[in-house]
Amino acid sequence: MLRKVADHAEKGKNVEKQTGLKKDHPLVRFFGKDGETVENYLALDDALILGSLYAMCNADDSIIANLARRLRERRLYKTLDIADVGHDEGKRRHKRRHIEKTFEEQIENGSVMLDEKASISIYSEIGGDEDRMHKKLHILDGGEPKEISALSPMIKALEKKEQFTRFYFEKEEDRDAARGKKGPSHD
């Protein structure tokens, strides 16, 4: 949704109609030409984004309007990670091809989205995820606090991010069908 807002803001044509946001809205300013200033960046926060959803529901761009509505109504896309089939790369490739073929039309129209760079790690190094830094475990070593992954090879091994493919489904029944539970829905 924000990528689409950014595209319209950068082009600068019919921004208000296409996004539902006023020309001087902080998102439009930030994504517009020469808008990536510290001042414009600092104007962005969760409250601003959530507060913008109502206006974006009225956007002429159907993708922006649909995603804004879904977020407001908490009708989030359902995920399916290809990693769920196990570590066998052959099985993963087969599952991905099957989903792409079965949901080709939905992928084309955006009701199914593909993320080829999804990743997860059990334990992140300091600086890798600042939002979770407060959850890091520090141990006193010679009177100095040290982050546990610097002291434990086992914890260090948990830092490695596993990358995999993830699909996002607009409809839960489509996600279930991709898992193999029942047939896909077609509107």
N, C-alpha and C positions, 0 to 999 in steps of 0.2 A: 504494500500500500504506500509506504513512504518512498519507495523507489519510483512509483508512478507520480507521486506528488513532486519529487525532485525533477523528474523528466519535464513535467509541465512548467515548473518554476524556472528551470533553466532556459526553456524555449521562450517563456515570457508571453506567450499568446493565449488569450482566453483563460488565464490562470484561475480567476474567480469561478468561472463557469465549470471548468474541468475538475477543479479540486474541491470546490465548495468553500474555500478559504479566501479571506480578503487579501488584497495585494500586499498589505503591510503586516500580515500575520507572520509571527516569528519563523514558522516552518518555511513559508514562501520566501521570506528574506534570506534565511540560511541557505536554502537550496538554489536560490537565484544566482545570477552572474555576480561575481565578487561578493557573495554573501557569507562566505566562510570566515567571518571575523570572530574574534574572541567575544565581542559583545553579543553577536547573534547566536553563537554557540551557548553562551551562558544563559540565554533566554529559554533554552530548551530544557525541559525536565518532564518527568512522568505526568505531572498534573496538566501541563500544557498539552501533551499528546492526547491524554484521555479526554481533556476538555475540548479538543478539536474534533473528536469523533462525530459529534452531533452535526457539525457543519459539513464534514466530509460525507456524511450519509446522503447529502443533497447534491453531491458532485455529479456532473454530466458523465465523467469517466466511470463506466459501470464497475470496473475493478475496484477503484477507490471506494465508491459508494457501497458495494457489496461487502468488502472487507471491513470497512468502518462499521457497518450494521452488524456484522458477525461479531466483531470485537465488543461492541456496546451490549449486545444481547448474550455474550459469553457462549456463542456457538462456534467454538474453535475447531480448526481442522484436526482430524485424528491421524496419529502417526503410525507408521509401520517401518521398522528398521530391518533392512536386509540382513543385518548381523544376527537376527533372531533365528535364521536357519542354521546357524553354527559357523564354524571357522573354515569349512571347506569352500575354497574360492570358486570351484566349479558349481557347487550348489547355489552360491550367492549370485553368480553370473546368470545361471539358469532362471532363478527366481526373479531377478531384475528384468530379464528379457521377457519373461512371461507377463509380468505386471505391465511393462511398457506396451506390449502387444495388446493385452486385454483392455487396457485403459487408454489407448492411443488418443481417442477423441477427447476424453476428459483431460488428458495432459495438455492437449492442444488448446482447449478452452479455459484452462486454469483451475478446473475443479479438482484436479489432482496435480500436485507439485512435486518435483524431484529435487532433492538436495544431495549432491554427490560428495559433499565435503563435511558431512555431519561428523562430529567427533566427541569423544568422551574420555575422561581419565578419572581414575578413582581418587587420586591425590595430585594436586597441582603444586608446582613450585611457587615460591613467593615471587610476586610480580606477574605470574602467569594468569592469575585471576584475582585482581585486586578486591573484587566484591566479596570474595570468600577468604581473604587473608586473615580475618579474625578467627577463622576456624582452624588455622594452622597450629600444630602442636610444637611447642618450644621446650627444649630440655636444657637444664643447666649443665654445661660442660666446662669444668675448670672455673666455675663461678660466672661464666658468660652464657647468656641464653643463645642456643643454636636451634635452628629449625630442624626437625627430626629427619627429614630426607637427606640432610647433610651428614647425619651420623649413622643412618641405617640403610644398608644396601637394599633391604627388602622393601622399605617404604619408597626409596628412590625408584625401584622397578615399577611401582604403582603410578608414577608420574607420567609414564609414556601414554600419549593419547592414541587411542584406537580410532582410526578413521573408517567410516562405512557410508553406505548409501541409505538415505531415509526418504520415504514417500509421505506426503501429507494429503489426506483425503477429506474433501468437503463433506462427504456422507459416510457415516459410520458403517453402513451396510456395504459400501464399496471397499472400505478398509478390511472388513471381515471377509469379503469375497477374495480379496488379494491374499489374505492369510490362508484361504482355502476353506472357510467355514460355510459360505453359501455364494450364490451367483451375484454378479454386479447388478446395480440398479441402473437403468437407462431411462432418462426423461424424454 
